């Protein structure tokens, strides 16, 4: 068994099938040795958002962290679907996270740690990344979190 697949198993994480886009875009695009993932949300294996709404009003920081973790699981699922073998990941380069925020909510970094921490749990030192945590007034489908990532890979 591949190293990263084994690590996911140890963490009790079962990857859902790679999400399929509903609109005109691709879930992953490659240039050189980098893959760029389109924004993912916190849908579970049944395609249902695990939380909906804004951080600071309908969604707590803890729920936002769970949403970010599920969103990152979906990102890993996209990587698996594109690469076939997650051991091809050299490192996570950049995470761009959007947090659906109520007026005055400014704890976006705490929310995104739910996803960032998972990357380190799964990929170790290679999961450490640059990151931006952006608060926004709305996100599609009322998801509390949307995340896109850039990943360095090997052939």
MODELLER restraints for C-alpha pairs under 7 A, 6 or more apart:
rsr = mdl.restraints
at = mdl.atoms
rsr.add(forms.Gaussian(group=physical.xy_distance, feature=features.Distance(at['CA:2:A'], at['CA:87:A']), mean=6.59, stdev=0.5))
rsr.add(forms.Gaussian(group=physical.xy_distance, feature=features.Distance(at['CA:3:A'], at['CA:87:A']), mean=6.54, stdev=0.5))
rsr.add(forms.Gaussian(group=physical.xy_distance, feature=features.Distance(at['CA:4:A'], at['CA:86:A']), mean=6.04, stdev=0.5))
rsr.add(forms.Gaussian(group=physical.xy_distance, feature=features.Distance(at['CA:4:A'], at['CA:87:A']), mean=5.90, stdev=0.5))
rsr.add(forms.Gaussian(group=physical.xy_distance, feature=features.Distance(at['CA:4:A'], at['CA:122:A']), mean=6.68, stdev=0.5))
rsr.add(forms.Gaussian(group=physical.xy_distance, feature=features.Distance(at['CA:4:A'], at['CA:123:A']), mean=6.96, stdev=0.5))
rsr.add(forms.Gaussian(group=physical.xy_distance, feature=features.Distance(at['CA:7:A'], at['CA:122:A']), mean=6.07, stdev=0.5))
rsr.add(forms.Gaussian(group=physical.xy_distance, feature=features.Distance(at['CA:8:A'], at['CA:122:A']), mean=6.43, stdev=0.5))
rsr.add(forms.Gaussian(group=physical.xy_distance, feature=features.Distance(at['CA:15:A'], at['CA:73:A']), mean=6.71, stdev=0.5))
rsr.add(forms.Gaussian(group=physical.xy_distance, feature=features.Distance(at['CA:15:A'], at['CA:77:A']), mean=5.65, stdev=0.5))
rsr.add(forms.Gaussian(group=physical.xy_distance, feature=features.Distance(at['CA:16:A'], at['CA:45:A']), mean=5.23, stdev=0.5))
rsr.add(forms.Gaussian(group=physical.xy_distance, feature=features.Distance(at['CA:16:A'], at['CA:77:A']), mean=6.37, stdev=0.5))
rsr.add(forms.Gaussian(group=physical.xy_distance, feature=features.Distance(at['CA:17:A'], at['CA:77:A']), mean=6.48, stdev=0.5))
rsr.add(forms.Gaussian(group=physical.xy_distance, feature=features.Distance(at['CA:18:A'], at['CA:77:A']), mean=4.98, stdev=0.5))
rsr.add(forms.Gaussian(group=physical.xy_distance, feature=features.Distance(at['CA:18:A'], at['CA:78:A']), mean=4.82, stdev=0.5))
rsr.add(forms.Gaussian(group=physical.xy_distance, feature=features.Distance(at['CA:18:A'], at['CA:81:A']), mean=5.48, stdev=0.5))
rsr.add(forms.Gaussian(group=physical.xy_distance, feature=features.Distance(at['CA:19:A'], at['CA:78:A']), mean=6.72, stdev=0.5))
rsr.add(forms.Gaussian(group=physical.xy_distance, feature=features.Distance(at['CA:21:A'], at['CA:27:A']), mean=6.49, stdev=0.5))
rsr.add(forms.Gaussian(group=physical.xy_distance, feature=features.Distance(at['CA:27:A'], at['CA:37:A']), mean=5.82, stdev=0.5))
rsr.add(forms.Gaussian(group=physical.xy_distance, feature=features.Distance(at['CA:27:A'], at['CA:38:A']), mean=5.06, stdev=0.5))
rsr.add(forms.Gaussian(group=physical.xy_distance, feature=features.Distance(at['CA:27:A'], at['CA:78:A']), mean=6.83, stdev=0.5))
rsr.add(forms.Gaussian(group=physical.xy_distance, feature=features.Distance(at['CA:28:A'], at['CA:35:A']), mean=6.50, stdev=0.5))
rsr.add(forms.Gaussian(group=physical.xy_distance, feature=features.Distance(at['CA:28:A'], at['CA:36:A']), mean=5.59, stdev=0.5))
rsr.add(forms.Gaussian(group=physical.xy_distance, feature=features.Distance(at['CA:28:A'], at['CA:37:A']), mean=4.50, stdev=0.5))
rsr.add(forms.Gaussian(group=physical.xy_distance, feature=features.Distance(at['CA:28:A'], at['CA:38:A']), mean=6.03, stdev=0.5))
rsr.add(forms.Gaussian(group=physical.xy_distance, feature=features.Distance(at['CA:28:A'], at['CA:82:A']), mean=6.99, stdev=0.5))
rsr.add(forms.Gaussian(group=physical.xy_distance, feature=features.Distance(at['CA:29:A'], at['CA:35:A']), mean=5.54, stdev=0.5))
rsr.add(forms.Gaussian(group=physical.xy_distance, feature=features.Distance(at['CA:29:A'], at['CA:36:A']), mean=5.27, stdev=0.5))
rsr.add(forms.Gaussian(group=physical.xy_distance, feature=features.Distance(at['CA:29:A'], at['CA:37:A']), mean=6.62, stdev=0.5))
rsr.add(forms.Gaussian(group=physical.xy_distance, feature=features.Distance(at['CA:30:A'], at['CA:36:A']), mean=6.28, stdev=0.5))
rsr.add(forms.Gaussian(group=physical.xy_distance, feature=features.Distance(at['CA:33:A'], at['CA:152:A']), mean=5.67, stdev=0.5))
rsr.add(forms.Gaussian(group=physical.xy_distance, feature=features.Distance(at['CA:33:A'], at['CA:153:A']), mean=5.35, stdev=0.5))
rsr.add(forms.Gaussian(group=physical.xy_distance, feature=features.Distance(at['CA:33:A'], at['CA:154:A']), mean=6.46, stdev=0.5))
rsr.add(forms.Gaussian(group=physical.xy_distance, feature=features.Distance(at['CA:34:A'], at['CA:150:A']), mean=6.69, stdev=0.5))
rsr.add(forms.Gaussian(group=physical.xy_distance, feature=features.Distance(at['CA:34:A'], at['CA:151:A']), mean=5.51, stdev=0.5))
rsr.add(forms.Gaussian(group=physical.xy_distance, feature=features.Distance(at['CA:34:A'], at['CA:152:A']), mean=4.56, stdev=0.5))
rsr.add(forms.Gaussian(group=physical.xy_distance, feature=features.Distance(at['CA:34:A'], at['CA:153:A']), mean=6.01, stdev=0.5))
rsr.add(forms.Gaussian(group=physical.xy_distance, feature=features.Distance(at['CA:35:A'], at['CA:150:A']), mean=5.74, stdev=0.5))
rsr.add(forms.Gaussian(group=physical.xy_distance, feature=features.Distance(at['CA:35:A'], at['CA:151:A']), mean=5.25, stdev=0.5))
rsr.add(forms.Gaussian(group=physical.xy_distance, feature=features.Distance(at['CA:35:A'], at['CA:152:A']), mean=6.51, stdev=0.5))
rsr.add(forms.Gaussian(group=physical.xy_distance, feature=features.Distance(at['CA:36:A'], at['CA:149:A']), mean=6.08, stdev=0.5))
rsr.add(forms.Gaussian(group=physical.xy_distance, feature=features.Distance(at['CA:36:A'], at['CA:150:A']), mean=4.66, stdev=0.5))
rsr.add(forms.Gaussian(group=physical.xy_distance, feature=features.Distance(at['CA:36:A'], at['CA:151:A']), mean=6.59, stdev=0.5))
rsr.add(forms.Gaussian(group=physical.xy_distance, feature=features.Distance(at['CA:37:A'], at['CA:148:A']), mean=5.47, stdev=0.5))
rsr.add(forms.Gaussian(group=physical.xy_distance, feature=features.Distance(at['CA:37:A'], at['CA:149:A']), mean=5.39, stdev=0.5))
rsr.add(forms.Gaussian(group=physical.xy_distance, feature=features.Distance(at['CA:37:A'], at['CA:150:A']), mean=6.37, stdev=0.5))
rsr.add(forms.Gaussian(group=physical.xy_distance, feature=features.Distance(at['CA:38:A'], at['CA:148:A']), mean=5.44, stdev=0.5))
rsr.add(forms.Gaussian(group=physical.xy_distance, feature=features.Distance(at['CA:39:A'], at['CA:146:A']), mean=5.76, stdev=0.5))
rsr.add(forms.Gaussian(group=physical.xy_distance, feature=features.Distance(at['CA:39:A'], at['CA:147:A']), mean=5.00, stdev=0.5))
rsr.add(forms.Gaussian(group=physical.xy_distance, feature=features.Distance(at['CA:39:A'], at['CA:148:A']), mean=4.32, stdev=0.5))
rsr.add(forms.Gaussian(group=physical.xy_distance, feature=features.Distance(at['CA:40:A'], at['CA:71:A']), mean=5.93, stdev=0.5))
rsr.add(forms.Gaussian(group=physical.xy_distance, feature=features.Distance(at['CA:40:A'], at['CA:74:A']), mean=6.57, stdev=0.5))
rsr.add(forms.Gaussian(group=physical.xy_distance, feature=features.Distance(at['CA:40:A'], at['CA:75:A']), mean=6.36, stdev=0.5))
rsr.add(forms.Gaussian(group=physical.xy_distance, feature=features.Distance(at['CA:40:A'], at['CA:146:A']), mean=5.42, stdev=0.5))
rsr.add(forms.Gaussian(group=physical.xy_distance, feature=features.Distance(at['CA:40:A'], at['CA:147:A']), mean=5.39, stdev=0.5))
rsr.add(forms.Gaussian(group=physical.xy_distance, feature=features.Distance(at['CA:40:A'], at['CA:148:A']), mean=6.38, stdev=0.5))
rsr.add(forms.Gaussian(group=physical.xy_distance, feature=features.Distance(at['CA:41:A'], at['CA:71:A']), mean=4.93, stdev=0.5))
rsr.add(forms.Gaussian(group=physical.xy_distance, feature=features.Distance(at['CA:41:A'], at['CA:143:A']), mean=6.47, stdev=0.5))
rsr.add(forms.Gaussian(group=physical.xy_distance, feature=features.Distance(at['CA:41:A'], at['CA:145:A']), mean=6.02, stdev=0.5))
rsr.add(forms.Gaussian(group=physical.xy_distance, feature=features.Distance(at['CA:41:A'], at['CA:146:A']), mean=4.81, stdev=0.5))
rsr.add(forms.Gaussian(group=physical.xy_distance, feature=features.Distance(at['CA:41:A'], at['CA:147:A']), mean=6.71, stdev=0.5))
rsr.add(forms.Gaussian(group=physical.xy_distance, feature=features.Distance(at['CA:42:A'], at['CA:49:A']), mean=5.37, stdev=0.5))
rsr.add(forms.Gaussian(group=physical.xy_distance, feature=features.Distance(at['CA:42:A'], at['CA:50:A']), mean=6.03, stdev=0.5))
rsr.add(forms.Gaussian(group=physical.xy_distance, feature=features.Distance(at['CA:42:A'], at['CA:67:A']), mean=5.22, stdev=0.5))
rsr.add(forms.Gaussian(group=physical.xy_distance, feature=features.Distance(at['CA:42:A'], at['CA:68:A']), mean=6.78, stdev=0.5))
rsr.add(forms.Gaussian(group=physical.xy_distance, feature=features.Distance(at['CA:42:A'], at['CA:70:A']), mean=5.12, stdev=0.5))
rsr.add(forms.Gaussian(group=physical.xy_distance, feature=features.Distance(at['CA:42:A'], at['CA:71:A']), mean=4.34, stdev=0.5))
rsr.add(forms.Gaussian(group=physical.xy_distance, feature=features.Distance(at['CA:42:A'], at['CA:143:A']), mean=6.99, stdev=0.5))
rsr.add(forms.Gaussian(group=physical.xy_distance, feature=features.Distance(at['CA:42:A'], at['CA:145:A']), mean=6.89, stdev=0.5))
rsr.add(forms.Gaussian(group=physical.xy_distance, feature=features.Distance(at['CA:43:A'], at['CA:49:A']), mean=4.10, stdev=0.5))
rsr.add(forms.Gaussian(group=physical.xy_distance, feature=features.Distance(at['CA:43:A'], at['CA:50:A']), mean=5.93, stdev=0.5))
rsr.add(forms.Gaussian(group=physical.xy_distance, feature=features.Distance(at['CA:44:A'], at['CA:50:A']), mean=6.33, stdev=0.5))
rsr.add(forms.Gaussian(group=physical.xy_distance, feature=features.Distance(at['CA:49:A'], at['CA:143:A']), mean=6.89, stdev=0.5))
rsr.add(forms.Gaussian(group=physical.xy_distance, feature=features.Distance(at['CA:50:A'], at['CA:67:A']), mean=6.74, stdev=0.5))
rsr.add(forms.Gaussian(group=physical.xy_distance, feature=features.Distance(at['CA:51:A'], at['CA:67:A']), mean=6.71, stdev=0.5))
rsr.add(forms.Gaussian(group=physical.xy_distance, feature=features.Distance(at['CA:51:A'], at['CA:143:A']), mean=6.81, stdev=0.5))
rsr.add(forms.Gaussian(group=physical.xy_distance, feature=features.Distance(at['CA:51:A'], at['CA:144:A']), mean=6.80, stdev=0.5))
rsr.add(forms.Gaussian(group=physical.xy_distance, feature=features.Distance(at['CA:52:A'], at['CA:142:A']), mean=5.34, stdev=0.5))
rsr.add(forms.Gaussian(group=physical.xy_distance, feature=features.Distance(at['CA:52:A'], at['CA:143:A']), mean=4.97, stdev=0.5))
rsr.add(forms.Gaussian(group=physical.xy_distance, feature=features.Distance(at['CA:52:A'], at['CA:144:A']), mean=5.69, stdev=0.5))
rsr.add(forms.Gaussian(group=physical.xy_distance, feature=features.Distance(at['CA:53:A'], at['CA:59:A']), mean=6.15, stdev=0.5))
rsr.add(forms.Gaussian(group=physical.xy_distance, feature=features.Distance(at['CA:53:A'], at['CA:142:A']), mean=5.26, stdev=0.5))
rsr.add(forms.Gaussian(group=physical.xy_distance, feature=features.Distance(at['CA:53:A'], at['CA:143:A']), mean=6.09, stdev=0.5))
rsr.add(forms.Gaussian(group=physical.xy_distance, feature=features.Distance(at['CA:53:A'], at['CA:144:A']), mean=5.38, stdev=0.5))
rsr.add(forms.Gaussian(group=physical.xy_distance, feature=features.Distance(at['CA:54:A'], at['CA:100:A']), mean=4.92, stdev=0.5))
rsr.add(forms.Gaussian(group=physical.xy_distance, feature=features.Distance(at['CA:54:A'], at['CA:101:A']), mean=4.92, stdev=0.5))
rsr.add(forms.Gaussian(group=physical.xy_distance, feature=features.Distance(at['CA:54:A'], at['CA:102:A']), mean=5.46, stdev=0.5))
rsr.add(forms.Gaussian(group=physical.xy_distance, feature=features.Distance(at['CA:54:A'], at['CA:144:A']), mean=5.62, stdev=0.5))
rsr.add(forms.Gaussian(group=physical.xy_distance, feature=features.Distance(at['CA:55:A'], at['CA:61:A']), mean=6.69, stdev=0.5))
rsr.add(forms.Gaussian(group=physical.xy_distance, feature=features.Distance(at['CA:55:A'], at['CA:64:A']), mean=6.81, stdev=0.5))
rsr.add(forms.Gaussian(group=physical.xy_distance, feature=features.Distance(at['CA:55:A'], at['CA:100:A']), mean=6.07, stdev=0.5))
rsr.add(forms.Gaussian(group=physical.xy_distance, feature=features.Distance(at['CA:55:A'], at['CA:101:A']), mean=4.85, stdev=0.5))
rsr.add(forms.Gaussian(group=physical.xy_distance, feature=features.Distance(at['CA:55:A'], at['CA:102:A']), mean=5.89, stdev=0.5))
rsr.add(forms.Gaussian(group=physical.xy_distance, feature=features.Distance(at['CA:55:A'], at['CA:105:A']), mean=6.94, stdev=0.5))
rsr.add(forms.Gaussian(group=physical.xy_distance, feature=features.Distance(at['CA:55:A'], at['CA:144:A']), mean=6.63, stdev=0.5))
rsr.add(forms.Gaussian(group=physical.xy_distance, feature=features.Distance(at['CA:56:A'], at['CA:101:A']), mean=6.45, stdev=0.5))
rsr.add(forms.Gaussian(group=physical.xy_distance, feature=features.Distance(at['CA:56:A'], at['CA:102:A']), mean=5.37, stdev=0.5))
rsr.add(forms.Gaussian(group=physical.xy_distance, feature=features.Distance(at['CA:56:A'], at['CA:105:A']), mean=5.53, stdev=0.5))
rsr.add(forms.Gaussian(group=physical.xy_distance, feature=features.Distance(at['CA:57:A'], at['CA:102:A']), mean=6.05, stdev=0.5))
rsr.add(forms.Gaussian(group=physical.xy_distance, feature=features.Distance(at['CA:61:A'], at['CA:111:A']), mean=5.80, stdev=0.5))
rsr.add(forms.Gaussian(group=physical.xy_distance, feature=features.Distance(at['CA:64:A'], at['CA:111:A']), mean=5.29, stdev=0.5))
rsr.add(forms.Gaussian(group=physical.xy_distance, feature=features.Distance(at['CA:64:A'], at['CA:144:A']), mean=6.71, stdev=0.5))
rsr.add(forms.Gaussian(group=physical.xy_distance, feature=features.Distance(at['CA:65:A'], at['CA:111:A']), mean=4.65, stdev=0.5))
rsr.add(forms.Gaussian(group=physical.xy_distance, feature=features.Distance(at['CA:65:A'], at['CA:112:A']), mean=6.26, stdev=0.5))
rsr.add(forms.Gaussian(group=physical.xy_distance, feature=features.Distance(at['CA:65:A'], at['CA:113:A']), mean=6.62, stdev=0.5))
rsr.add(forms.Gaussian(group=physical.xy_distance, feature=features.Distance(at['CA:65:A'], at['CA:114:A']), mean=4.19, stdev=0.5))
rsr.add(forms.Gaussian(group=physical.xy_distance, feature=features.Distance(at['CA:66:A'], at['CA:114:A']), mean=6.12, stdev=0.5))
rsr.add(forms.Gaussian(group=physical.xy_distance, feature=features.Distance(at['CA:67:A'], at['CA:145:A']), mean=6.53, stdev=0.5))
rsr.add(forms.Gaussian(group=physical.xy_distance, feature=features.Distance(at['CA:68:A'], at['CA:111:A']), mean=6.77, stdev=0.5))
rsr.add(forms.Gaussian(group=physical.xy_distance, feature=features.Distance(at['CA:68:A'], at['CA:112:A']), mean=5.73, stdev=0.5))
rsr.add(forms.Gaussian(group=physical.xy_distance, feature=features.Distance(at['CA:68:A'], at['CA:114:A']), mean=5.19, stdev=0.5))
rsr.add(forms.Gaussian(group=physical.xy_distance, feature=features.Distance(at['CA:68:A'], at['CA:115:A']), mean=4.73, stdev=0.5))
rsr.add(forms.Gaussian(group=physical.xy_distance, feature=features.Distance(at['CA:68:A'], at['CA:145:A']), mean=6.12, stdev=0.5))
rsr.add(forms.Gaussian(group=physical.xy_distance, feature=features.Distance(at['CA:69:A'], at['CA:114:A']), mean=4.86, stdev=0.5))
rsr.add(forms.Gaussian(group=physical.xy_distance, feature=features.Distance(at['CA:69:A'], at['CA:115:A']), mean=4.22, stdev=0.5))
rsr.add(forms.Gaussian(group=physical.xy_distance, feature=features.Distance(at['CA:69:A'], at['CA:118:A']), mean=6.42, stdev=0.5))
rsr.add(forms.Gaussian(group=physical.xy_distance, feature=features.Distance(at['CA:71:A'], at['CA:147:A']), mean=6.72, stdev=0.5))
rsr.add(forms.Gaussian(group=physical.xy_distance, feature=features.Distance(at['CA:72:A'], at['CA:115:A']), mean=5.25, stdev=0.5))
rsr.add(forms.Gaussian(group=physical.xy_distance, feature=features.Distance(at['CA:80:A'], at['CA:86:A']), mean=5.73, stdev=0.5))
rsr.add(forms.Gaussian(group=physical.xy_distance, feature=features.Distance(at['CA:88:A'], at['CA:153:A']), mean=5.45, stdev=0.5))
rsr.add(forms.Gaussian(group=physical.xy_distance, feature=features.Distance(at['CA:88:A'], at['CA:154:A']), mean=5.16, stdev=0.5))
rsr.add(forms.Gaussian(group=physical.xy_distance, feature=features.Distance(at['CA:88:A'], at['CA:155:A']), mean=6.72, stdev=0.5))
rsr.add(forms.Gaussian(group=physical.xy_distance, feature=features.Distance(at['CA:89:A'], at['CA:151:A']), mean=6.97, stdev=0.5))
rsr.add(forms.Gaussian(group=physical.xy_distance, feature=features.Distance(at['CA:89:A'], at['CA:152:A']), mean=6.17, stdev=0.5))
rsr.add(forms.Gaussian(group=physical.xy_distance, feature=features.Distance(at['CA:89:A'], at['CA:153:A']), mean=4.53, stdev=0.5))
rsr.add(forms.Gaussian(group=physical.xy_distance, feature=features.Distance(at['CA:89:A'], at['CA:154:A']), mean=6.50, stdev=0.5))
rsr.add(forms.Gaussian(group=physical.xy_distance, feature=features.Distance(at['CA:90:A'], at['CA:126:A']), mean=6.67, stdev=0.5))
rsr.add(forms.Gaussian(group=physical.xy_distance, feature=features.Distance(at['CA:90:A'], at['CA:152:A']), mean=5.35, stdev=0.5))
rsr.add(forms.Gaussian(group=physical.xy_distance, feature=features.Distance(at['CA:90:A'], at['CA:153:A']), mean=4.96, stdev=0.5))
rsr.add(forms.Gaussian(group=physical.xy_distance, feature=features.Distance(at['CA:90:A'], at['CA:154:A']), mean=6.38, stdev=0.5))
rsr.add(forms.Gaussian(group=physical.xy_distance, feature=features.Distance(at['CA:91:A'], at['CA:126:A']), mean=4.40, stdev=0.5))
rsr.add(forms.Gaussian(group=physical.xy_distance, feature=features.Distance(at['CA:91:A'], at['CA:127:A']), mean=5.85, stdev=0.5))
rsr.add(forms.Gaussian(group=physical.xy_distance, feature=features.Distance(at['CA:91:A'], at['CA:151:A']), mean=6.05, stdev=0.5))
rsr.add(forms.Gaussian(group=physical.xy_distance, feature=features.Distance(at['CA:91:A'], at['CA:152:A']), mean=5.38, stdev=0.5))
rsr.add(forms.Gaussian(group=physical.xy_distance, feature=features.Distance(at['CA:92:A'], at['CA:126:A']), mean=6.21, stdev=0.5))
rsr.add(forms.Gaussian(group=physical.xy_distance, feature=features.Distance(at['CA:92:A'], at['CA:127:A']), mean=5.16, stdev=0.5))
rsr.add(forms.Gaussian(group=physical.xy_distance, feature=features.Distance(at['CA:92:A'], at['CA:128:A']), mean=6.49, stdev=0.5))
rsr.add(forms.Gaussian(group=physical.xy_distance, feature=features.Distance(at['CA:92:A'], at['CA:129:A']), mean=5.57, stdev=0.5))
rsr.add(forms.Gaussian(group=physical.xy_distance, feature=features.Distance(at['CA:92:A'], at['CA:150:A']), mean=6.41, stdev=0.5))
rsr.add(forms.Gaussian(group=physical.xy_distance, feature=features.Distance(at['CA:92:A'], at['CA:151:A']), mean=4.61, stdev=0.5))
rsr.add(forms.Gaussian(group=physical.xy_distance, feature=features.Distance(at['CA:92:A'], at['CA:152:A']), mean=6.30, stdev=0.5))
rsr.add(forms.Gaussian(group=physical.xy_distance, feature=features.Distance(at['CA:93:A'], at['CA:129:A']), mean=5.11, stdev=0.5))
rsr.add(forms.Gaussian(group=physical.xy_distance, feature=features.Distance(at['CA:93:A'], at['CA:130:A']), mean=6.24, stdev=0.5))
rsr.add(forms.Gaussian(group=physical.xy_distance, feature=features.Distance(at['CA:93:A'], at['CA:150:A']), mean=5.46, stdev=0.5))
rsr.add(forms.Gaussian(group=physical.xy_distance, feature=features.Distance(at['CA:93:A'], at['CA:151:A']), mean=5.28, stdev=0.5))
rsr.add(forms.Gaussian(group=physical.xy_distance, feature=features.Distance(at['CA:93:A'], at['CA:152:A']), mean=6.46, stdev=0.5))
rsr.add(forms.Gaussian(group=physical.xy_distance, feature=features.Distance(at['CA:94:A'], at['CA:129:A']), mean=5.27, stdev=0.5))
rsr.add(forms.Gaussian(group=physical.xy_distance, feature=features.Distance(at['CA:94:A'], at['CA:130:A']), mean=4.68, stdev=0.5))
rsr.add(forms.Gaussian(group=physical.xy_distance, feature=features.Distance(at['CA:94:A'], at['CA:131:A']), mean=5.53, stdev=0.5))
rsr.add(forms.Gaussian(group=physical.xy_distance, feature=features.Distance(at['CA:94:A'], at['CA:149:A']), mean=5.57, stdev=0.5))
rsr.add(forms.Gaussian(group=physical.xy_distance, feature=features.Distance(at['CA:94:A'], at['CA:150:A']), mean=5.10, stdev=0.5))
rsr.add(forms.Gaussian(group=physical.xy_distance, feature=features.Distance(at['CA:95:A'], at['CA:129:A']), mean=6.76, stdev=0.5))
rsr.add(forms.Gaussian(group=physical.xy_distance, feature=features.Distance(at['CA:95:A'], at['CA:130:A']), mean=6.28, stdev=0.5))
rsr.add(forms.Gaussian(group=physical.xy_distance, feature=features.Distance(at['CA:95:A'], at['CA:131:A']), mean=4.63, stdev=0.5))
rsr.add(forms.Gaussian(group=physical.xy_distance, feature=features.Distance(at['CA:95:A'], at['CA:132:A']), mean=6.47, stdev=0.5))
rsr.add(forms.Gaussian(group=physical.xy_distance, feature=features.Distance(at['CA:95:A'], at['CA:147:A']), mean=6.98, stdev=0.5))
rsr.add(forms.Gaussian(group=physical.xy_distance, feature=features.Distance(at['CA:95:A'], at['CA:148:A']), mean=6.02, stdev=0.5))
rsr.add(forms.Gaussian(group=physical.xy_distance, feature=features.Distance(at['CA:95:A'], at['CA:149:A']), mean=4.51, stdev=0.5))
rsr.add(forms.Gaussian(group=physical.xy_distance, feature=features.Distance(at['CA:95:A'], at['CA:150:A']), mean=6.61, stdev=0.5))
rsr.add(forms.Gaussian(group=physical.xy_distance, feature=features.Distance(at['CA:96:A'], at['CA:131:A']), mean=5.74, stdev=0.5))
rsr.add(forms.Gaussian(group=physical.xy_distance, feature=features.Distance(at['CA:96:A'], at['CA:132:A']), mean=5.00, stdev=0.5))
rsr.add(forms.Gaussian(group=physical.xy_distance, feature=features.Distance(at['CA:96:A'], at['CA:133:A']), mean=6.42, stdev=0.5))
rsr.add(forms.Gaussian(group=physical.xy_distance, feature=features.Distance(at['CA:96:A'], at['CA:147:A']), mean=5.73, stdev=0.5))
rsr.add(forms.Gaussian(group=physical.xy_distance, feature=features.Distance(at['CA:96:A'], at['CA:148:A']), mean=5.35, stdev=0.5))
rsr.add(forms.Gaussian(group=physical.xy_distance, feature=features.Distance(at['CA:96:A'], at['CA:149:A']), mean=6.14, stdev=0.5))
rsr.add(forms.Gaussian(group=physical.xy_distance, feature=features.Distance(at['CA:97:A'], at['CA:112:A']), mean=6.70, stdev=0.5))
rsr.add(forms.Gaussian(group=physical.xy_distance, feature=features.Distance(at['CA:97:A'], at['CA:132:A']), mean=6.13, stdev=0.5))
rsr.add(forms.Gaussian(group=physical.xy_distance, feature=features.Distance(at['CA:97:A'], at['CA:133:A']), mean=5.00, stdev=0.5))
rsr.add(forms.Gaussian(group=physical.xy_distance, feature=features.Distance(at['CA:97:A'], at['CA:134:A']), mean=6.07, stdev=0.5))
rsr.add(forms.Gaussian(group=physical.xy_distance, feature=features.Distance(at['CA:97:A'], at['CA:146:A']), mean=5.82, stdev=0.5))
rsr.add(forms.Gaussian(group=physical.xy_distance, feature=features.Distance(at['CA:97:A'], at['CA:147:A']), mean=4.40, stdev=0.5))
rsr.add(forms.Gaussian(group=physical.xy_distance, feature=features.Distance(at['CA:97:A'], at['CA:148:A']), mean=6.53, stdev=0.5))
rsr.add(forms.Gaussian(group=physical.xy_distance, feature=features.Distance(at['CA:98:A'], at['CA:133:A']), mean=6.07, stdev=0.5))
rsr.add(forms.Gaussian(group=physical.xy_distance, feature=features.Distance(at['CA:98:A'], at['CA:134:A']), mean=4.80, stdev=0.5))
rsr.add(forms.Gaussian(group=physical.xy_distance, feature=features.Distance(at['CA:98:A'], at['CA:135:A']), mean=5.80, stdev=0.5))
rsr.add(forms.Gaussian(group=physical.xy_distance, feature=features.Distance(at['CA:98:A'], at['CA:136:A']), mean=6.50, stdev=0.5))
rsr.add(forms.Gaussian(group=physical.xy_distance, feature=features.Distance(at['CA:98:A'], at['CA:145:A']), mean=5.66, stdev=0.5))
rsr.add(forms.Gaussian(group=physical.xy_distance, feature=features.Distance(at['CA:98:A'], at['CA:146:A']), mean=5.14, stdev=0.5))
rsr.add(forms.Gaussian(group=physical.xy_distance, feature=features.Distance(at['CA:98:A'], at['CA:147:A']), mean=6.26, stdev=0.5))
rsr.add(forms.Gaussian(group=physical.xy_distance, feature=features.Distance(at['CA:99:A'], at['CA:108:A']), mean=6.13, stdev=0.5))
rsr.add(forms.Gaussian(group=physical.xy_distance, feature=features.Distance(at['CA:99:A'], at['CA:134:A']), mean=6.11, stdev=0.5))
rsr.add(forms.Gaussian(group=physical.xy_distance, feature=features.Distance(at['CA:99:A'], at['CA:135:A']), mean=4.87, stdev=0.5))
rsr.add(forms.Gaussian(group=physical.xy_distance, feature=features.Distance(at['CA:99:A'], at['CA:136:A']), mean=5.95, stdev=0.5))
rsr.add(forms.Gaussian(group=physical.xy_distance, feature=features.Distance(at['CA:99:A'], at['CA:144:A']), mean=5.82, stdev=0.5))
rsr.add(forms.Gaussian(group=physical.xy_distance, feature=features.Distance(at['CA:99:A'], at['CA:145:A']), mean=4.73, stdev=0.5))
rsr.add(forms.Gaussian(group=physical.xy_distance, feature=features.Distance(at['CA:99:A'], at['CA:146:A']), mean=6.71, stdev=0.5))
rsr.add(forms.Gaussian(group=physical.xy_distance, feature=features.Distance(at['CA:100:A'], at['CA:135:A']), mean=6.15, stdev=0.5))
rsr.add(forms.Gaussian(group=physical.xy_distance, feature=features.Distance(at['CA:100:A'], at['CA:136:A']), mean=5.18, stdev=0.5))
rsr.add(forms.Gaussian(group=physical.xy_distance, feature=features.Distance(at['CA:100:A'], at['CA:137:A']), mean=5.72, stdev=0.5))
rsr.add(forms.Gaussian(group=physical.xy_distance, feature=features.Distance(at['CA:100:A'], at['CA:138:A']), mean=5.47, stdev=0.5))
rsr.add(forms.Gaussian(group=physical.xy_distance, feature=features.Distance(at['CA:100:A'], at['CA:139:A']), mean=5.87, stdev=0.5))
rsr.add(forms.Gaussian(group=physical.xy_distance, feature=features.Distance(at['CA:100:A'], at['CA:144:A']), mean=4.82, stdev=0.5))
rsr.add(forms.Gaussian(group=physical.xy_distance, feature=features.Distance(at['CA:100:A'], at['CA:145:A']), mean=6.12, stdev=0.5))
rsr.add(forms.Gaussian(group=physical.xy_distance, feature=features.Distance(at['CA:101:A'], at['CA:135:A']), mean=5.61, stdev=0.5))
rsr.add(forms.Gaussian(group=physical.xy_distance, feature=features.Distance(at['CA:101:A'], at['CA:136:A']), mean=5.66, stdev=0.5))
rsr.add(forms.Gaussian(group=physical.xy_distance, feature=features.Distance(at['CA:101:A'], at['CA:137:A']), mean=5.60, stdev=0.5))
rsr.add(forms.Gaussian(group=physical.xy_distance, feature=features.Distance(at['CA:102:A'], at['CA:137:A']), mean=6.74, stdev=0.5))
rsr.add(forms.Gaussian(group=physical.xy_distance, feature=features.Distance(at['CA:108:A'], at['CA:133:A']), mean=5.70, stdev=0.5))
rsr.add(forms.Gaussian(group=physical.xy_distance, feature=features.Distance(at['CA:108:A'], at['CA:134:A']), mean=6.64, stdev=0.5))
rsr.add(forms.Gaussian(group=physical.xy_distance, feature=features.Distance(at['CA:108:A'], at['CA:135:A']), mean=6.27, stdev=0.5))
rsr.add(forms.Gaussian(group=physical.xy_distance, feature=features.Distance(at['CA:109:A'], at['CA:133:A']), mean=5.56, stdev=0.5))
rsr.add(forms.Gaussian(group=physical.xy_distance, feature=features.Distance(at['CA:112:A'], at['CA:133:A']), mean=6.83, stdev=0.5))
rsr.add(forms.Gaussian(group=physical.xy_distance, feature=features.Distance(at['CA:119:A'], at['CA:127:A']), mean=4.85, stdev=0.5))
rsr.add(forms.Gaussian(group=physical.xy_distance, feature=features.Distance(at['CA:120:A'], at['CA:127:A']), mean=4.44, stdev=0.5))
rsr.add(forms.Gaussian(group=physical.xy_distance, feature=features.Distance(at['CA:120:A'], at['CA:128:A']), mean=5.89, stdev=0.5))
